[in-house]
Amino acid sequence: MSEPLGDDFEENYDRFIAEALDTGCVWGLEGDDGFALCPSVENDEIDVMPLWSQPEFAKQHCRDEWQAYQPVPIAVEELLDDWLPGMHADVLLVGVNWNEAMEGLELEPLDLLEDIDREAAA
C-alpha cells in the first residue's frame, strides 16, 4: 500500500505525474452513466473529471453518490492523445490526485498534458 495523499496539492500533482509515467496508466471512476464528474469548486457551471495515479486512491471515493462506480485504468498514451484534448474540447477540467476529502487541484486538461510531456522528456 502506498502512502496516502496529503493536503499538499502541488505534491499530490507532482506525484500524479511521476506515478503515471512510472506505471503507464492513471485511474478514473466509471459507472453505468460513464465517468464520474463533479462541479468545479471555482465555477459550478464547469464539471471536473477526477483522476488518480493509484487504484486505491480512486477506490476510496466509491461511496455515497459514487458507490456504483469502479476504478478503471486509462493508459497514459491514451490520456495524452485522446482524453485530455477531448476534455478540453468539452470544456471539462481535470482533478488530479484528490485526497480523501475530495480536495485537490483543478486544471485545464492541456496544462496537464504539457506538464506530463515536459516530465516525460526530462
C-alpha positions in Angstrom: 0.0 0.0 0.0 1.4 3.4 -1.0 1.5 6.5 1.1 -1.9 8.2 1.2 -2.4 11.6 -0.5 -2.0 14.6 1.8 -3.1 18.2 1.9 -0.2 19.5 -0.2 -2.0 19.7 -3.6 1.2 20.5 -5.5 2.9 17.5 -4.0 -0.1 15.3 -5.0 0.1 16.8 -8.5 3.8 16.0 -8.9 3.2 12.5 -7.5 0.4 12.0 -10.1 2.7 12.8 -13.0 5.6 10.8 -11.6 3.4 7.7 -10.9 1.5 8.0 -14.2 4.8 7.9 -16.1 6.1 5.1 -13.9 3.1 2.8 -14.2 1.9 3.9 -17.6 -1.7 4.5 -16.5 -4.0 6.6 -14.4 -7.3 5.8 -12.8 -10.8 7.2 -13.3 -14.1 6.1 -11.8 -16.6 4.6 -14.2 -20.3 3.8 -13.6 -23.3 3.0 -15.8 -23.5 6.6 -17.0 -19.9 7.0 -17.8 -17.1 8.5 -15.9 -17.6 10.3 -12.6 -17.8 14.1 -12.8 -18.5 16.8 -10.2 -18.9 20.5 -10.3 -15.8 22.7 -10.1 -15.2 24.4 -6.8 -14.4 27.6 -8.6 -17.1 27.6 -11.2 -20.2 25.4 -10.7 -21.1 25.6 -14.4 -18.0 23.6 -15.3 -17.5 19.9 -14.5 -14.3 18.3 -13.3 -13.3 14.7 -14.0 -11.1 13.5 -11.1 -8.2 11.1 -12.0 -5.8 9.4 -9.7 -2.3 7.8 -10.0 -3.1 4.7 -8.0 -6.3 2.5 -8.0 -6.6 2.6 -4.2 -6.8 6.4 -4.3 -9.7 6.2 -6.7 -11.3 3.3 -4.8 -11.7 5.3 -1.6 -14.2 7.6 -3.4 -16.5 4.8 -4.4 -19.1 5.7 -1.8 -22.2 7.8 -1.4 -23.2 9.1 -4.8 -20.3 7.2 -6.4 -20.8 3.9 -4.7 -21.8 2.2 -8.1 -18.5 3.4 -9.7 -15.4 1.3 -10.1 -11.8 2.4 -10.7 -10.7 1.8 -14.2 -7.2 2.2 -15.8 -6.6 4.7 -18.5 -3.3 4.3 -20.4 -1.1 7.5 -20.2 -0.7 7.4 -24.0 -4.5 7.4 -24.4 -4.8 10.1 -21.8 -2.4 12.4 -23.7 -3.6 11.6 -27.2 -7.4 11.4 -26.7 -8.7 12.1 -23.2 -7.1 15.5 -22.4 -7.7 17.1 -25.8 -11.3 15.8 -25.7 -11.9 17.1 -22.2 -10.5 20.5 -23.4 -13.0 20.4 -26.3 -15.8 19.5 -24.0 -14.9 22.3 -21.5 -14.1 20.0 -18.7 -11.4 20.4 -16.1 -9.3 17.6 -14.7 -9.0 16.9 -11.0 -5.6 15.4 -10.1 -5.0 13.0 -7.2 -7.7 14.5 -4.9 -7.3 13.4 -1.3 -9.8 11.5 0.8 -11.7 14.8 1.5 -12.1 15.3 -2.3 -9.7 18.2 -2.2 -7.1 19.0 -4.8 -6.1 20.9 -7.9 -8.5 21.5 -10.8 -6.6 22.0 -14.1 -7.1 22.9 -17.7 -6.6 19.5 -19.4 -4.0 20.9 -21.8 -1.9 22.2 -18.9 -1.8 18.7 -17.5 -0.9 17.4 -21.0 2.0 19.9 -21.2 3.3 19.1 -17.7 3.3 15.3 -18.4 5.0 15.8 -21.8 7.6 18.0 -20.1 8.3 15.5 -17.3 8.4 12.6 -19.8 11.1 14.4 -21.9 13.2 15.3 -18.8 
